[in-house]
Amino acid sequence: MSTTRVSDLLERLLDPLAQTLSSDTARAILSLEADENIHSRMEELAEKCTEGKLTPPEEEEYETYVRVSNLIAILKAKARLVLDQTVQS
């Protein structure tokens, strides 16, 4: 399944969750950040991917990081919408 289709599916699946977010929960989601070790590993794998040097296990690991990053990005976008709606109310 393409990354775009996965992202679209995640977005649709997360809509009901987003509708239940409180402002505090939305802010907590927006504060989510990878720790330094994870960030460094993601950068290392991204560089190897660009160079075409990922081993099969590294490719699987990198794809997992990308999927999780996409999920978090979608959650953060939905959290921003919740906070925007709160401000406009």
C-alpha positions in Angstrom: 0.0 0.0 0.0 1.4 3.4 -0.9 2.4 5.9 1.8 -0.4 8.3 0.6 -3.1 5.6 0.9 -1.8 4.6 4.3 -1.9 8.2 5.5 -5.4 8.7 4.1 -6.5 5.6 5.9 -4.9 6.7 9.2 -6.5 10.1 8.9 -10.0 8.6 8.4 -9.5 6.1 11.2 -8.3 8.8 13.6 -11.1 11.2 12.9 -13.4 9.8 15.7 -10.5 10.0 18.1 -9.8 13.6 17.2 -13.4 14.6 17.9 -12.9 13.5 21.5 -9.7 15.4 22.2 -9.7 18.0 25.0 -7.5 21.1 24.7 -5.1 19.6 27.3 -4.9 16.3 25.4 -4.3 18.2 22.1 -1.5 20.2 23.7 0.1 17.0 25.0 0.0 15.4 21.6 1.6 18.6 20.1 4.5 18.2 22.6 5.3 14.7 21.5 8.9 14.5 20.3 11.3 11.7 19.6 14.2 11.4 22.1 17.7 12.1 20.9 18.6 8.4 20.4 15.6 7.8 18.2 16.1 11.1 16.3 19.8 10.2 15.6 18.9 6.7 14.5 16.2 8.0 12.1 18.7 10.4 10.6 21.3 7.6 10.2 18.8 5.4 8.5 17.5 8.2 6.3 21.0 8.9 5.1 21.7 5.3 4.3 18.3 5.1 2.5 19.2 8.1 0.3 22.5 6.4 -0.5 20.7 3.1 -1.2 22.7 1.3 1.5 20.0 0.0 3.8 20.1 -3.7 4.8 16.7 -5.5 4.8 16.4 -5.2 8.6 17.4 -1.5 8.4 14.8 -1.0 5.7 12.1 -2.5 7.9 13.2 -0.4 10.8 13.2 2.7 8.8 9.8 2.0 7.3 8.5 1.6 10.9 9.9 5.0 11.8 8.3 6.6 8.8 4.9 5.0 9.5 5.0 6.0 13.2 6.1 9.5 12.2 3.2 9.8 9.8 0.8 8.7 12.5 2.2 11.3 14.9 2.0 14.0 12.2 -1.6 13.2 11.6 -2.4 13.2 15.3 -0.6 16.6 15.6 -2.6 18.0 12.7 -5.8 16.9 14.3 -4.7 18.3 17.7 -4.0 21.7 16.0 -7.5 21.7 14.5 -9.0 21.1 18.0 -7.0 24.0 19.5 -7.9 26.2 16.5 -11.6 25.4 17.1 -11.3 26.1 20.8 -9.8 29.5 20.1 -12.5 30.4 17.5 -15.3 29.4 19.9 
